Amino acid sequence: MIQCRLRELMAVKTRQTHRKITYDIIKAETRLSKTTLVRLANDKAELIGKSTMDRLCAFFDCQPGQLFIYVPASEAEAEQ
């Protein structure tokens, strides 16, 4: 299962910038919809476009591999 680390990256950026990073801030700076951000954060997004990944990587100054991780199905089920 592919998991999005959006919440973790938001927390890291909050600590780095000393300002609370919210979905609204990301939405304003990336022009991504809040619905898209929430679906990603909750691992409910089935499909993510290259432009979405590009905007998020630019916002968080990260690589795609830092935004998404692979978790084997057995581990993902254990977490739930």
Short mmCIF file of the C-alpha atoms (twelve columns), coordinates in Angstrom:
data_MODEL
# 
_entry.id   MODEL 
# 
loop_
_atom_site.group_PDB 
_atom_site.id 
_atom_site.type_symbol 
_atom_site.label_atom_id 
_atom_site.label_alt_id 
_atom_site.label_comp_id 
_atom_site.label_asym_id 
_atom_site.label_seq_id 
_atom_site.Cartn_x 
_atom_site.Cartn_y 
_atom_site.Cartn_z 
_atom_site.pdbx_PDB_model_num 
ATOM 1  C CA . MET A 1  0.000   0.000  0.000   1 
ATOM 2  C CA . ILE A 2  1.271   3.460  -0.856  1 
ATOM 3  C CA . GLN A 3  0.881   5.922  2.008   1 
ATOM 4  C CA . CYS A 4  1.098   9.685  1.814   1 
ATOM 5  C CA . ARG A 5  3.208   11.402 4.449   1 
ATOM 6  C CA . LEU A 6  1.453   14.773 4.061   1 
ATOM 7  C CA . ARG A 7  0.649   15.153 7.762   1 
ATOM 8  C CA . GLU A 8  4.225   14.340 8.750   1 
ATOM 9  C CA . LEU A 9  5.598   16.865 6.270   1 
ATOM 10 C CA . MET A 10 3.155   19.473 7.563   1 
ATOM 11 C CA . ALA A 11 4.421   18.897 11.117  1 
ATOM 12 C CA . VAL A 12 8.064   19.130 10.024  1 
ATOM 13 C CA . LYS A 13 7.447   22.364 8.100   1 
ATOM 14 C CA . THR A 14 5.534   23.765 11.084  1 
ATOM 15 C CA . ARG A 15 8.582   23.178 13.293  1 
ATOM 16 C CA . GLN A 16 10.992  24.579 10.686  1 
ATOM 17 C CA . THR A 17 9.031   27.750 9.932   1 
ATOM 18 C CA . HIS A 18 7.596   28.321 13.418  1 
ATOM 19 C CA . ARG A 19 4.136   28.791 11.930  1 
ATOM 20 C CA . LYS A 20 1.265   26.326 11.852  1 
ATOM 21 C CA . ILE A 21 1.015   24.783 8.385   1 
ATOM 22 C CA . THR A 22 -2.636  24.082 7.611   1 
ATOM 23 C CA . TYR A 23 -4.481  22.743 4.602   1 
ATOM 24 C CA . ASP A 24 -5.579  26.316 3.869   1 
ATOM 25 C CA . ILE A 25 -1.963  27.528 3.718   1 
ATOM 26 C CA . ILE A 26 -0.989  24.671 1.412   1 
ATOM 27 C CA . LYS A 27 -4.091  25.320 -0.708  1 
ATOM 28 C CA . ALA A 28 -3.242  29.008 -1.072  1 
ATOM 29 C CA . GLU A 29 0.386   28.375 -2.035  1 
ATOM 30 C CA . THR A 30 -0.106  25.334 -4.292  1 
ATOM 31 C CA . ARG A 31 -3.566  25.990 -5.766  1 
ATOM 32 C CA . LEU A 32 -4.558  22.424 -4.841  1 
ATOM 33 C CA . SER A 33 -8.063  21.898 -3.526  1 
ATOM 34 C CA . LYS A 34 -8.613  21.248 0.158   1 
ATOM 35 C CA . THR A 35 -10.494 18.083 -0.806  1 
ATOM 36 C CA . THR A 36 -7.403  16.764 -2.598  1 
ATOM 37 C CA . LEU A 37 -5.200  17.547 0.395   1 
ATOM 38 C CA . VAL A 38 -7.556  15.872 2.871   1 
ATOM 39 C CA . ARG A 39 -7.916  12.781 0.662   1 
ATOM 40 C CA . LEU A 40 -4.127  12.508 0.414   1 
ATOM 41 C CA . ALA A 41 -3.636  12.993 4.154   1 
ATOM 42 C CA . ASN A 42 -6.208  10.282 4.893   1 
ATOM 43 C CA . ASP A 43 -4.807  7.878  2.262   1 
ATOM 44 C CA . LYS A 44 -8.114  7.961  0.388   1 
ATOM 45 C CA . ALA A 45 -6.755  9.273  -2.929  1 
ATOM 46 C CA . GLU A 46 -6.803  6.592  -5.602  1 
ATOM 47 C CA . LEU A 47 -4.956  8.610  -8.226  1 
ATOM 48 C CA . ILE A 48 -2.562  11.526 -7.969  1 
ATOM 49 C CA . GLY A 49 -1.421  13.595 -10.894 1 
ATOM 50 C CA . LYS A 50 2.140   14.527 -11.663 1 
ATOM 51 C CA . SER A 51 1.318   18.232 -11.299 1 
ATOM 52 C CA . THR A 52 -0.100  17.592 -7.806  1 
ATOM 53 C CA . MET A 53 3.071   15.799 -6.758  1 
ATOM 54 C CA . ASP A 54 5.153   18.557 -8.308  1 
ATOM 55 C CA . ARG A 55 3.315   21.284 -6.383  1 
ATOM 56 C CA . LEU A 56 3.548   19.414 -3.080  1 
ATOM 57 C CA . CYS A 57 7.239   18.614 -3.557  1 
ATOM 58 C CA . ALA A 58 7.914   22.280 -4.344  1 
ATOM 59 C CA . PHE A 59 5.944   23.434 -1.280  1 
ATOM 60 C CA . PHE A 60 7.671   21.007 1.086   1 
ATOM 61 C CA . ASP A 61 11.039  21.163 -0.712  1 
ATOM 62 C CA . CYS A 62 11.136  17.377 -0.855  1 
ATOM 63 C CA . GLN A 63 11.439  14.479 -3.267  1 
ATOM 64 C CA . PRO A 64 8.452   12.280 -4.240  1 
ATOM 65 C CA . GLY A 65 9.938   9.461  -2.155  1 
ATOM 66 C CA . GLN A 66 9.654   11.668 0.914   1 
ATOM 67 C CA . LEU A 67 6.005   12.424 0.163   1 
ATOM 68 C CA . PHE A 68 4.954   8.812  -0.451  1 
ATOM 69 C CA . ILE A 69 6.143   5.562  1.074   1 
ATOM 70 C CA . TYR A 70 5.369   1.917  0.397   1 
ATOM 71 C CA . VAL A 71 4.054   -0.088 3.320   1 
ATOM 72 C CA . PRO A 72 3.459   -3.827 2.809   1 
ATOM 73 C CA . ALA A 73 -0.224  -4.761 3.112   1 
ATOM 74 C CA . SER A 74 0.366   -6.807 6.271   1 
ATOM 75 C CA . GLU A 75 1.887   -3.787 8.069   1 
ATOM 76 C CA . ALA A 76 -0.817  -1.428 6.817   1 
ATOM 77 C CA . GLU A 77 -3.533  -3.756 8.150   1 
ATOM 78 C CA . ALA A 78 -1.770  -3.993 11.531  1 
ATOM 79 C CA . GLU A 79 -1.769  -0.174 11.807  1 
ATOM 80 C CA . GLN A 80 -5.540  0.023  11.335  1 
# 
